[in-house]
Amino acid sequence: MERLETERLVLRRPDSRDWEPVRGFFMSERSGFIGGPQSERDAWRSFAAELGHWDIRGYGMWTVTRRGAEDEGLALIGPWYPIDWPETEIGWLILSPETEGTGIATEAARAAIDHAWRVLHWTSMVSYIDPANAPSIRVAERLGAVHDPDAPAPGDKPVLVYRHTRPEGA
């Protein structure tokens, strides 16, 4: 499903109109928790990976917009499962500081998690979070995720693994 909607938001498949806000995020200090800031070249490749994930897996992170403003990308949120990830992940990247603290990440991630259980039929999912990223940890906890210290993590950088609980009947 290339599009989801919530009360306030539209989650749509990312496309070329999202390049500028994604570029701005990856090239800024805001991307430090995921290995940034990046050069423009590396930001391009990161964005291409987001787009390619959809073609390879048939799903991926959605561009999150407000209803009625679908050209303005606020975040990338959703299912993520690169070939070297130990588990399926629900991830979130908040593209601008103005979006922080608005509840958009939590609202969009809830929709993405529900989609992963119901439509993708995932049997488990996690979120990988830099230990210093307090706002992201708060989002995971608002979503009901619990720190799983025994779960494997991708790569060699220390991350906290937050496990999302499968709801009854999902």
N, C-alpha and C positions, 0 to 999 in steps of 0.2 A: 504494500500500500504506500503510495508516494505522497499521501497527504493525510494529516490528522487535524482535527479541530477540537479546541477546548472552549470554555466560556469566553475567554479573552484572546485566544491565540490561534494562529494557523501554523502548523508544522508542515513544511513542504520540502520536497526533494531539492537539494541545493543545485544551483546552476550558475552560469557566468555572471549574473547580476550581483552575486554574493562576493565576488572577488575582492572588491575594495574593503568592505568591513572585515573579511577574513584576513586579508593582507595586513590591514592595520593591526589586528590582534596579534598575528604571528610575529610581526616585526616590532612589537612593543614589549615593554617590561612585563605586561600583564600575562604574557605567555611563559614567563619564567618557571612556573610550576610544571610545565610540560616540555622543558628543555630549551625554551627561547631566551631572549629574542632571537629570531632567525633573520638571515639575509633575505632579500626579496626572492632570490633564486630558491632558497629552501622553503620560503612561505608558499611559493608557486607549487612546489612539489607536495607540500603538506595538503594544500587545497586540492591538487590533482588526486591525491590519495583519497580524500573525502568523496570526490566525484566517482572515482574508479571503484571504491568499495561498493557503491550501488550497483554498478555493472557486474562486478564479480560475484557478490553475495546476494544481490536482489533486494537489499535493504541497506540502510546506513543511517548516519546522523541526519536529522532534518534541520533545515534552516528554520528558526523560530521567528515569527513576525507577529505583530499585533493584527487583529482582524481589521480589514480596511486599509492596511499599510503593508501589503505583502512584498513590496520591493525593498523594505527596510529590514535587513537581517540583524537580529538582536543577539542570536546565539546559535550554536550548533549543538543539538542535543539528540541523543538516541542510541540505538543499538550499534555496537562497534565490535568487530571480531577479526582483526588482522591475522594473518597466517601464523604469526609467532606469539599470539596471545594464549595463555593457558586456559582462559575461560571467556565466555561471552560477557560483554560489558555493556552497561548503560553509562554513557559518558556525557559530559556537558562542558562546553566552552562558551563563556559569556564574552561576547565580542566587544562590548563597550562598558565603561564603568557606570554609565547612567542606568544600565539594566540591573546592576547589583542591588539587592535589597528590595526588589519589586515583587518577588514571588514568582517571577516568570520562569526561572530555572526549575523550581519545585513543581509548578503546574505542568510545564512541558515534560519534565522527566517522569511525572506520574503517568501521563498519557503514553509516553514511550515504553514505560515498564509494563503497563497494561497491554499494550500492543505486542510486546515481546512474549508475554505469557499466552495471550489468546490467539494471536495470528501466527507468530513465528514458532510457537510451541516450545519455547525454551524451557528447560527443566531446572535451570539455575542461572543466576546472573550476579555479577559483582560490579563495583565501581572502584577503579584504581585511583588513589588520591595521594598527592605529595603530602607528607606529614606536616609541612608548614602551611598548607592551604586551608586555614580555618574556615573561610566561607564555604568552600566545597565540602568540608566535613559536616558543616551544619546542614547543607542541603541533603547529604546522604542520610543524616540522622532524622531530618524532617520526613524523609521518605520511608522511614522505618528500617533502614539498613543498619546492620550490626557489624562492628569491626570483627574480622575473622583473621586472627594472627597466624593461623596455620595454613591459610590458603596460599598457593603459589602466585608469584607476581611476575609480570613481564619484565624483561631487560635486567640491567644490573643496577639501576637507580632505586634507592629505597622508596617504597610506596606502602600506603596502608590499603588493605583490601577490605571494602565494605560489602557485605553480602546482603542481597535483597531477599526478603522472605516471600516465598510463594504463597499466595492467598488460597484459602479453601476453594475448591472447585475450579481452579485455574488449570 
